[in-house]
Amino acid sequence: MPQTHTGETDHFWYRPGPEGLYIDSQRDNKAFAHAPGRVMLSEDNGETWPHGLAFPNADNITFSCILKNGNVVFATRSKLYLSTDNLRTCEQITVKGLDGPAYLPHTPRNPDLPGWYFHTIPGANSFDVHGTEMLVWGNYCNVIGGAAPVNIYYSTDGGETVKLAYQFGQSPYTRDDGSPGGGTEGTWLGNPDNPLCCRHVHTVAYNAWEDAFYTCTGDADRPEGFECHWLRGTYDAAADRWDWQLLVSDHLNSRYKAGGISFVDGQLYWISDSNGPEPYDRGIFRCAPEDLTHPEAHTLLFNPEVESGNMIIQDNVILASHCAPASPLDTGIIISTDAGETWAQYDLKEFGKRSPTRFHQKNSEGWFRMDLRSGWVTYADVLFLKPKEP
């Protein structure tokens, strides 16, 4: 059955998610959701939910992805799961470390705050790489849920095996002291041999035109150095080996504090999450990948004049959002339906003060799915948005 809208603007229709059910991810006609004590799978865009499984920790789900082969990968704060049979069963996945042995979560100072090991901000986390679907994502952590090491994960076999692709260093500011975001005391987390530290990963994206992955991180300027980094990674499938190179590190008020990395016809797009001390270097930017480190070669497509780390591009639609705590709008949506030629911004006030994030690609009926977070990271609501023809 076609999904109906509850509101509209000049550029899109929109509707909230159903009450009592959190639709966490979607792909084509499928949707994955959770309710108290249960996970569910729909095959008709959320109209019916014929598949389900008792899952006592459903309220703590922080990540999910429906893969092309039908497998569902999902995670609670520090545990990762795979279902290969439409949620009749699921099994916990043990991540493999950089050198092969099991990579296990640390023992948390506070058992109720084990860390967000697998939570991520973008909704698009799988990519076609030479005919193989790769699941690649980094964790957005050290805000709530407890301290966690900062990692990039990957799978090349439909989630059957998940490995570390990259492990950031041990930040002195996100040690596990039992608090929601970590602090300067407690257990050290991360790779002790890597000097590159950050608070969390904002985005990982794949550029098929150069067969390379890009990631950017946040958040702060520290006495030890910047936390806002861009890295470029290449994957050697034959050797099952990654090569990551640091491209640039910069201040938190620069355009390199960013998110929403996307590639269209080989061009690199991103949105600035610039904050901290003024002046801010904000906007939606485009450049050739090789010009990332040359700001004079960047094209500013639109400046919403507010920080944001969330954006998706599909079928000439560029969809982004405002970070609610920094925005004059309650629920701010940024949209272009003509590949960036014209722009509009809307305030969906009926949803209250919310930060739209985790944009999923359109389902088979043309609806994008996104989280509406209270603050900028706490789970609250779900929104579906369908662009109109330009």
C-alpha positions, 0 to 999 in steps of 0.5 A, a space after each residue: 500500500 502507498 504510504 500517505 503523507 501528513 504534511 508537505 512543503 513546496 519541495 517534499 511530503 513528510 510523515 512521522 514514523 508509527 507510534 510504538 515502533 522505531 523503524 531503524 533502517 530501510 532498503 528498497 521494500 524492506 524495513 527493520 524496526 524494534 519495539 520493547 523486547 522485539 525486533 521486526 522486519 517488513 517486506 512492504 515498506 512498513 505496512 506489515 511486519 510478518 517477521 520478528 524475534 524476541 530481543 530483550 535489549 531492543 531499547 538499546 539498539 544503536 545501529 542496523 543495516 539491511 544488506 543486499 542479500 537480505 541479511 540484517 546486521 544490527 547492534 546494541 551499544 557494545 554487541 553486534 548481531 547478524 540475522 540471515 533468515 529474516 529474523 527467525 534467529 540472530 547470532 552475536 558477531 565477534 569482531 576480528 582485530 587488525 591482526 586476526 584475533 578477536 576484538 572484544 569490547 572493554 570491561 566498562 567502569 559502569 555496566 550501564 554505560 558500556 560505550 557505543 561501539 557500533 553506532 553511526 551517523 550516516 544511514 548509507 553504510 554499504 557500497 558496491 565495490 567491484 561487484 561485492 557489497 562492502 559494509 563499512 562504517 565508523 562509530 560515533 561515540 563518546 557523547 552518551 552511552 559511555 566511553 568507547 574506542 573509535 574504530 572503522 569496521 568492515 565486512 565483505 561477506 554479508 556480515 558473516 565476518 566483521 573486522 577492524 579496518 582502522 583503529 584510532 589512538 588512545 585519546 586522553 579525553 575519552 578514557 572510561 571513567 564511568 561517565 556518559 562521554 568519558 573523561 581524563 581519568 579511567 581506562 585508556 581506549 583505542 590503539 596505543 600505537 596510533 598517535 592519531 586521536 579523535 572523539 568519534 567518526 562522522 562519516 565513511 563513504 566510498 568513491 567508486 571513481 577512484 576506488 577509495 574510501 574517505 572518512 572524517 572525524 571530530 571534534 575538538 582542538 586539543 593541546 595535543 593536536 586537532 581531532 578533526 581529520 580526513 583520511 583516505 583508505 584503499 582496500 586490497 581485496 586479494 590481501 584483505 588489507 587496508 591502507 589509510 592515509 591522513 589527508 588533512 587535520 584542522 580546527 573545529 571551526 573549519 570546513 574540515 569539521 564535517 560530515 555527509 561525505 558523498 560522491 557524484 560523478 567523481 566529485 566530492 561533496 560534504 557539509 560543514 559541522 563547523 563550530 567553536 570560536 568564530 568565524 565559522 567556515 560553514 556550508 555545503 561544498 564540492 570539489 575534485 577529490 584531489 583538491 580536498 586540501 586546497 580550499 581555493 578549489 572548493 565550490 560553496 554550493 549553499 551556506 545554511 549558516 548553521 552547523 550540520 554533519 548530516 547529508 545524503 545525495 540521491 537522484 539529484 536530490 541533496 538532503 541535509 539538516 540543521 543541528 538543533 541545539 545550534 539552530 534557530 529552527 526547531 527541526 531544520 531541513 535543507 533541500 535541493 531537488 535539482 542537484 544544487 542549482 537551487 535551495 530551500 530550508 524548512 522548519 518542521 516545527 510540529 516535531 519540536 527541537 530535533 536534529 535529523 540524522 541517519 538519512 537512509 536512501 529512498 525506499 521503493 516508494 520514494 521515501 527517505 528515512 531519518 532519525 529525529 534526535 533530541 539534542 543532537 544524538 539522543 534517540 527520539 523519533 523517526 521521519 519519512 520524507 518524499 521529494 517532489 519533482 523539481 
